[in-house]
Amino acid sequence: MDDSKIGESIFNIINSLFSKLFSSIDNSIYGILDKITFIDKDILEGENFTKIIGNSFEDGVLLICNSLVFGIVLFFAINNLFSNFTLTKSQEPSKFIFKLIIFVILMNSSIWLCSEIINLISIITNLILDLGERLFNESIGFSNFITLINKEVYVSGTQFNVLSFEGVVKSFTSVGFMNLIFTYALRYILIQVLVILAPFAILSLILDKIEFFFKSWIKIFISLMLEQVLIAIILVLAFSIDISNNPNLKQLMYIGIIFSIIRANNYMMQLLGGISTAISTNIKSLTK
């Protein structure tokens, strides 16, 4: 066998390996991305998660927070007593008692409040996706978006070539989708953590000195939840792309769409504040 045939065989093997790898990635992420990105009330309905947050004020996180109420009352009483000797300004007792009653009630309803916020944003997200489906007669989501990209890359009757323009596009999109899985899996976990912290955040509103914790918590929670609204809008725009006379430009637009979805968290941070869920950003911070 001459060198040209050996080189061609190796090249075909490489193409076959990459084609199978990308197909495996696509098949693995079809159902995952939609589930972890477009979050609804189901995120709070796991049996073990319910045990953590508690079904009533007598168990779980709510039990801990209700116990902390006595500590907060004791802290206020001691702080108010010493403020009379040191002549420092302290929170007014009437204001403290009013806030104590209101926020303890809200604290014990915090899981329900989080559930309703999640449900409201989920409804808005679904309305946007349904609007896109009516406009373009296609179900809007990551599953169909991946299929849409594959139709452009795997042209009927041609063999996949990793060194071709289509091969480079497919490489970028597959790596991008893997990045999305890790990024939005982290977001999914962070939202659950924030729901667990919700009673503590509301409890912090009782004392003026620690109410900053609630402000930080609500900013992060709303920012992470609203990401899926932005992603829904971007996906609708992806299905609106109609550049049939220039397939290369169309494929580049798809890469731009994926990059926009990856950067959605960053856009929300700049708009509302919050924390980064980008895997690359978190890895860099760990290596510093």
N, C-alpha and C positions, 0 to 999 in steps of 0.2 A: 504493500500500500504506500503510495507516494505521500509527500508532506502535505500537499494541498487537500487530499482526501482525509488525512488525519486531522488537519486543522478544521475542516468542515464538520467532521464527526464531533470534535470537541465543542465547536460552536453550537451545533444542534443540541448536544447534551446540556450545555449551559442554558440555552433558550428553553429547553424542556423543563429543567429544574426551576428556573425563575417563573415560568408559566404555571407550574404546579404550586409553587410557593405562593404566588399572588392569588391563585384560585382558592388555596387553602385559607389565606387571610380573609378573602371576600366571604367565603362560606362561614367563617367563624364570627365575623362581625355583622352579618346581616341582621340578626335579631337583637344583638347586644346594644348597639349604638342607640337605636330608637328607645330602648327600655331605660338605659341609664341617663339619656339626655333629656327626654320629655317625661319629667317626673310628675306623678300625681299622688293622691292620698294613699295609694298602696305602699308607698315608702314607709309609712308609719304602722302598717298592719301586720308586720312579722311577729310571730309569737314571742320570740326571744327579745325583740326590740320593745314589745309591749311590757314585758317583765321589767325591763330597765327603767322605762319612764313611769310605770305604775298605772294601775287602773283607777286608783283613788288616792286621796291624800294620806292614806294609811300605809302605802307601800311604794317602793321604787324611789326615783329621784324626788317626787313630790313629798315623800315622808322626810327626806333629808332637808328639803327647803322649809317645810313647816317647822322642823326642829330649829332651823337657823333663825326663824322669826323671834324666838325667845332670846337668842343671842343678840340680835339686832336691838331689841327693846332694852336689854341690859346694857349694851354699849351706849345707846342713846342716853339712858338714865345717868350712867357714870360720867359721860362726856358733858352732859348738861349740868351736872352737879359741879364738876371741876371748872366749867366755864364761868361760874359765879365767883370763884376764887381768883381765877386768872384774868377775869374781865375780858375774855375773848368772845367773839360772836359765835353763837350756837344756833342750831335749827330750832325754830319755835315749836313748843310742845303741841299746840293745836294743829299746826301744819303737819307735824310728824304723825299724829294720831289719824288725821284724815287720810294721809298717804298710806299709812299702815293698813287701814281698813280696805281701801280701794285696791291696792296692789297685792294684798294677800288673796283677795277674791280673784283678781286677774291671774295671779300666779297659779292658783289651783285650776284655772281654766286655760293655762298656757298651751297645753298640748292641743286642745280643741282650736285655739286661736291660730296656732301654726298650721294645723290641718286645713283650716278654712282659707288661709293665705295661699297655701300650696294648691288647694282646689281652685281658687280664683285664677291664679296664674296659669294653671293647667287648662282651664276653660278658655282663657284668652289665646293660649298657644294652639289649642285644637280649632278654635275659630279661624285663626290664620291659616292653618294647614288645610282645613275644609274649604276655605276660600280659594286656595291654590288648586285644590283638587277639582273644584267646579270650573275654574278658569281654564285648566289645561287637561282636564279629563284623565288625570293620573293621580294615584295616591302619593301624597308628598311625604317623603321620609328618607332616611339614609338607605334603606333597602333598595328602593327604586332609583335613588341617586347613584348608587354603586352600579346597578344594572345599566343605567343611562351612560355612565362612563365606559363600561365594558363594551357597549355597542359601538362606541367611537374608536376604542383601542383594538378590540378583536374584530377586525373587518372580515366578513364572511369570505372564505376561500383563500385567506392568507395565513401564513404561519407567524406565530408571535416571534418578534425579533427584539431582544433586550437593548440592542444598540441603535435601533431605529428611533425616530421621533416619538412614535406611539409607545415604544418600550420605555423610553425615558419618562414619558407622561405617566404611564402605568406605575413605574417605580416610585415617582413622587407621590402619586395618589395613594398607593398602598402604604407607604411610610407615613403619610399624612393621616390616614385612617387609624393606623396603629397608635399614633400620637393622640388622636381624639379619644380612643378607648381608654388610655391611661389617664388623660386629662379629665374626662367626664366621669370616670370611675372614682377619681379623687374627689370631684365635686359632689358626687352622690353620697360618699361617706361623710364629707364635711357638712352637708345639709342635715344628715342624721345626727351628727355631733351637735350642731347648732340647735336642733329641736330638743335634744337632751339638756342643753344649757339654757333653754328658754325660761324655765322657772327661776333660775339663778339671775338671769338678766332682768326679769321683771321685778324680782325681789330687790335688786340693787337700786331701783327707783325710790325706795323708801327713804334712803339716806342721800342727802345732797352730795356728800363726799365721794360716793362710789357710783353715782348714776351714769358716769361716763361709760361704764361697762355695758349698759343697755344700749347706749348710742352706737357703740362699736358693733355690738351684736346685731342690732336691727339693720345696720348699714351692710354688713357682710351677708346676712340672710337674704335680704331683698335683692342685693346685687347678684348673688349666686342663682336665685330663683328666676330673675328676669333674663338671665342668659338664654334660657330656652325660648323666650319670646323672640329675641334677636336672631337666634339660630333658625327658628321657624321662618322668619322673614327672609333670611339669606337663602334657605332651601327653596322657598317659593320663587325667588329670583333666579335660582339655578335652573329651574324647570322652564323659566320664561326665555332662556337663551335660545335664539333662533338664528344661527349663522351657518346654514346648511351649505352655502357656497364656499365656505372657508373652514374646513374641518380642523386645521391646525390651530387657528385662532380660537375655535370652539373648545378644543382640548385645553388650551392655555387658560381660557376663562374658567374651566372646571377646576384647574389647579388654584386659580385665584379664589374661587368659592371655598375650597377646602382650607386654604390659608386664612380666609376671613373667619371661618368657623373656629379654627384653632385660636385665632386672636380675639374671639368674642369675649372671653374673660377679661382680656386686657382692655378692650373697649369699655366694658361695664365698669372696670376699676377706675378708668379715667373719667367716666360720666358720674358715677355714684360713690366711688370708693370701694373698699372691700379688700379681699386677699386674692393672691394669684393661685390658680390651680394648674398653671402650665408646668408640665413635667420638666421641660428644659430649664425653666427658671428655678424650680425647686432643687434640681440636681446641681446647678451652678452654685446655689447658696450653700449646699452641703459641702462642696469642695473648696469653699473659701477658707 
